[in-house]
Amino acid sequence: MTGNALVDEFGQIDIYLFDQLLRGNIAPGMRVLDAGCGSGRNLVYLLKQGYDVYAADANAGAIRAVRGLAAALAPHVPADHVRCEPLEAMTFTPGSFDVVISSAVLHFAQDEEQFAAMLRGSWKMLAPGGLFFCRLASSIGIADRVEPIAGRRHHLPDGSDRYLVDETYLLHWTGRLGGELVDPIKTTVVQNQRAMTTWVMRKS
């Protein structure tokens, strides 16, 4: 399969989310919620393969893009499966999803209160035994290169400001939520400019 064909099939899917697909942790027939979907980069393959896809984002432009994507790839998906609402106030039925994706969204929290609300709002959507896939910025591996702003908000070498987690904090939340790690916490450091951590749990 050529590069263009791969993009057509999978879009710009997060490689670590792709890994969960390859391992069967996200399988056909599952109900999947992309919480903080952006323009839908992680939804192309799921829509094309007939997954039961839902999405939410607080940005109206992002929601228009995802509705357009769904209309093109999976016209059967009802419009109300894609909703313009913040993660901390999603109106989907709690406990009704097999998978919740939280990709590059929680690090936009302004403080610990908002981080907790966004995380809890996403987590409560999972059914027991469901998979929570999260990618977010962290200080792991670059702690000496980030500049504190307030609390866990930091200025990164790449010029962005993010709410940064670390291993201790993620393990704290894993226990607090009643989650169970599916994989060890993994972090990619991008040339000392930023660090992105993958945090994957099951809901006990």
N, C-alpha and C positions, 0 to 999 in steps of 0.2 A: 504494500500500500504506500503510495507517495505521500509526501508531506502535505500537499494540498488536500488529498483525500482524507488524511487523518484529521485535519482541521475541520473538514466538512462533517466528518462523523462525530468528533468529540468536542469541537469548538476549542476554546482556550481553557479547558478544564484544568483545575489545580492538579498537579502531578500526584500529590499525596491523596487527594480524593480518588483519582484514577486507581491508585494502589488499593484502596478499599473495594473498588469495583472488581479489580482483578482477583482479589482474595475472596470474593463472594460475600463480603460483609454488607454490601448494598446489592440486592438481587431483584430481578424482575418481579413485579407484583407488589413491591413495597410501596407504602405511602410515604413520600419524601417532601419535607418542608425546607426550602432555602430561606433561612431567616437572616435578612440583610442581603438580598439577592443581587443588588446592583443591577447591571444590565443583562444578567443571566448567563455569565460566562460558564458557570458550572451546570447549566441546565440543558444544553444542546443535546447531548447524548441521551439524557433521561427522557426528554420530551420525544425524541425520535424513536426510542425503544418502548414507548408506551407505559412508562412508569406513571403512577398516580401522583402528579407533581403539583405542589402548592408553593407560593412564594410571597414574601412580604418585604417591604422596604419603606422607609420614611420619605424617600425622595420620589416625587411624582414623575419626574423624567425617567427614572430608572424603571418605574412600574409601567410606563407607556412602552418602553423598550421591551420589557419582558412579555407584555401582552401581545406585542407585535411578533415577537419570537414564537410564542405559543400559537398564535394564529397561523403562522407560516408552517410550523413543524408538527403541531398537534392540534388541529382545529376543534377536536372533541373536548379539549380542556375548557371547562366553564370559566367565564370571565372573573367570577368571584373567587376563584382559586388563587388569584394574584391580587393582593391587597396593598393599598398605600396606607401603612400604619407603622408606628414605631415598635421595636421588638418588645419593649416593656409593656405594650398594650395591644398585642395581637388578639384578634377576635376569633381565631380558629378554635375548634374544640380541644381543650386540654387533654393530654394523654392519648391522642388519636393518631400519632405518627410513628412509623417504624424507624425513620431516619430524620434527624435535624442537622442541616448544614449551617455552620456559622463561619464563613470564610472571609477573613480580613475585614471584620466589622467591630468586634468588641474593643479593639484598641482605639476606637474613636470616642470612647466614653470620656466625659469631662472630669469625672471624679469617681471615687469608690462607690458612692451611692448609685450613680447611673450605671456603672459596670455591673453591680449586683442586680439591678433591675433588668438590664438587658439580658444578662446570663440566666436569671431565674425565669424571665419571660419566655426565653427559648427552650429552656430545660423542661418546663412544665408541659410543653406540647408533646413530649415524648411518651410513648406507651411504655409500660414495664418491659424491660429487655431491649428497648430501643437503643439505637446507636447515635451518639452525639459526636459529630466531626467538627472540630474547631481549628482554625489557623488564625494566629494573632501575633502581633509584635511583642517582643520580650526584650529583657536586658541580658538574657543568657548569652555569654560569650563576648558581650560588648559593654559590660557594666562600667568599665573605666572610660568609656568613650561617649556616654550619654550625659546630658546636663539636666539636673532636676529643675522642674518648673514649680510644681506644687503636688504634694502627695506622690502618686505614681505617674503623674504626667511628666514627660521628659522631652527634651529636644534632642533629636537624633543627628548623627553626622550627615545623613542624607538631606537634612534641612527640614524634615517633617517634625511635628509634635504629636506624640502618641502616649496613650495610657499603657504602661509597660508592666508585664507580669514577669515572674520568675518561677523556678521549679517549686520552691516552697509554697508560693501563693497558689499555684495550680493544684498541688497536692492537697492543700488546705480546702480548696473549693471542691475537689473530687470527693473528699470525705464529707464535707458539709452538705453536698447535694445527694449523698448516698450513691455515688457513682462508682464504677469499677473500671480501671484502666484497661483498654483493649490492647494498646501498644505502650511501650515506654515513651515518655515525653521526648520528642525529637525536635531539634532546632537546626535551622540552616542560617549561617552567618554569611551575609552577602558583602564580601570584601570590606569588612569593618564599617559598613555604612548603616546596616540595619540587621536585625535578627528576627526571623519568623519561626514561630514554634507551632508544632502540630500536637494537638491534645485530643485524644479519642477515648471516649468512655461509653460504657453501657449503663443504662438505668436499672439499678437493682430492683 
